[in-house]
């Protein structure tokens, strides 16, 4: 069972993540979009979207540091366990709360605004469920394991992080995750499920960037001079200024 959960399932999800994005871009290039609904409603979107996206940037950044940076590296630059703990817990909770509040606003908007709800697909609903579960489980692990110390404080840098780096090196040690608390195990499984769903949802927009804007030619707007206007008076609201 440990091999199934912490070796086979993660690699299957990783394969779906990579191959799914290739397939999506190859056969559904015009569907590679967020399907923006700003046209239908923007008041809630102005609050929910920045909170969620900036919160998720903090969450992702914290995971990158916590999972990919070995303990020996932070020790080498003078960050001891206590300082690292305070930075991780404080920054993680702030980012998690921002992402959670933003997600609640966005889901509430999607459920209560008729046109937005009509544009919501079944895959969107599944994606929101996995995303919410991953965020809440991550916050629970931070609060229960680091603040309330329910079940004893667990040092994920000596367990989960080492397993994750061994997984990326294609030498996974399933025993490391098998010994982790149930909260960390559920968080990892939900996260891998989200990665497997990722290519088939609107989350593909994460890998889109308007790089072409840097090299495209300028768009030049020229106003018509008086000779081109002729004897026609301009419509109201289109009178020339200056």
TATASUL-V763245 format. One record per residue. N is the residue number from 1. SS is DSSP state (alpha for helix, beta for strand, coil for the rest). BURIAL is # if it has 24 or more other C-alpha atoms within 12 Angstrom, else .. Layout:
# TATASUL-V763245
N/SS/BURIAL  N/SS/BURIAL
This chain:
# TATASUL-V763245
1/coil/.  2/alpha/.  3/alpha/.  4/alpha/.  5/alpha/#  6/alpha/#  7/alpha/#  8/alpha/.  9/alpha/#  10/alpha/#  11/alpha/#  12/alpha/.  13/alpha/#  14/alpha/#  15/alpha/.  16/alpha/#  17/alpha/#  18/alpha/.  19/alpha/.  20/alpha/#  21/alpha/#  22/alpha/.  23/alpha/.  24/alpha/#  25/alpha/.  26/alpha/.  27/alpha/.  28/coil/.  29/alpha/.  30/alpha/.  31/alpha/.  32/coil/#  33/coil/.  34/coil/.  35/coil/.  36/coil/.  37/coil/#  38/coil/.  39/coil/.  40/coil/.  41/coil/.  42/coil/.  43/alpha/.  44/alpha/#  45/alpha/#  46/alpha/.  47/alpha/.  48/alpha/#  49/alpha/#  50/alpha/.  51/alpha/#  52/alpha/#  53/alpha/#  54/alpha/#  55/alpha/#  56/alpha/#  57/alpha/.  58/alpha/#  59/alpha/#  60/alpha/#  61/alpha/.  62/alpha/#  63/alpha/#  64/alpha/.  65/alpha/.  66/alpha/#  67/alpha/#  68/alpha/#  69/coil/.  70/coil/#  71/alpha/#  72/alpha/.  73/alpha/.  74/alpha/.  75/alpha/.  76/alpha/.  77/coil/.  78/coil/.  79/coil/.  80/coil/.  81/alpha/.  82/alpha/.  83/alpha/.  84/alpha/#  85/alpha/#  86/alpha/.  87/alpha/.  88/alpha/#  89/alpha/#  90/alpha/.  91/alpha/#  92/alpha/#  93/alpha/#  94/alpha/#  95/alpha/#  96/alpha/#  97/alpha/#  98/alpha/#  99/alpha/#  100/alpha/#  101/alpha/#  102/alpha/#  103/alpha/#  104/alpha/#  105/alpha/#  106/alpha/#  107/alpha/#  108/alpha/.  109/alpha/#  110/alpha/#  111/alpha/.  112/alpha/.  113/coil/#  114/alpha/.  115/alpha/.  116/alpha/#  117/alpha/.  118/alpha/.  119/coil/.  120/coil/#  121/coil/.  122/alpha/.  123/alpha/.  124/alpha/#  125/alpha/.  126/alpha/.  127/alpha/#  128/alpha/#  129/alpha/.  130/alpha/#  131/alpha/#  132/alpha/#  133/alpha/#  134/alpha/#  135/alpha/#  136/alpha/#  137/alpha/#  138/alpha/#  139/alpha/#  140/alpha/#  141/alpha/#  142/alpha/#  143/alpha/#  144/alpha/.  145/alpha/#  146/alpha/#  147/alpha/.  148/coil/.  149/coil/.  150/coil/.  151/coil/.  152/coil/.  153/coil/.  154/coil/#  155/coil/#  156/alpha/#  157/alpha/#  158/alpha/.  159/coil/#  160/alpha/#  161/alpha/#  162/alpha/#  163/alpha/#  164/alpha/#  165/alpha/#  166/alpha/.  167/alpha/#  168/alpha/.  169/coil/.  170/coil/.  171/coil/.  172/coil/#  173/coil/#  174/alpha/#  175/alpha/.  176/alpha/#  177/alpha/#  178/alpha/#  179/coil/.  180/coil/#  181/coil/#  182/alpha/.  183/alpha/#  184/alpha/#  185/alpha/#  186/alpha/#  187/alpha/#  188/alpha/#  189/alpha/#  190/alpha/#  191/alpha/#  192/alpha/#  193/alpha/#  194/alpha/#  195/alpha/#  196/alpha/#  197/alpha/#  198/alpha/#  199/coil/#  200/coil/#  201/coil/#  202/alpha/#  203/alpha/#  204/alpha/#  205/alpha/.  206/alpha/.  207/alpha/.  208/coil/.  209/coil/.  210/coil/.  211/alpha/.  212/alpha/.  213/alpha/.  214/alpha/.  215/coil/.  216/coil/.  217/coil/.  218/coil/.  219/coil/.  220/coil/.  221/coil/.  222/coil/.  223/coil/.  224/coil/.  225/coil/.  226/alpha/.  227/alpha/.  228/alpha/.  229/alpha/.  230/coil/.  231/coil/.  232/coil/.  233/coil/.  234/coil/.  235/coil/.  236/coil/.  237/coil/.  238/coil/.  239/coil/.  240/coil/.  241/coil/.  242/coil/.
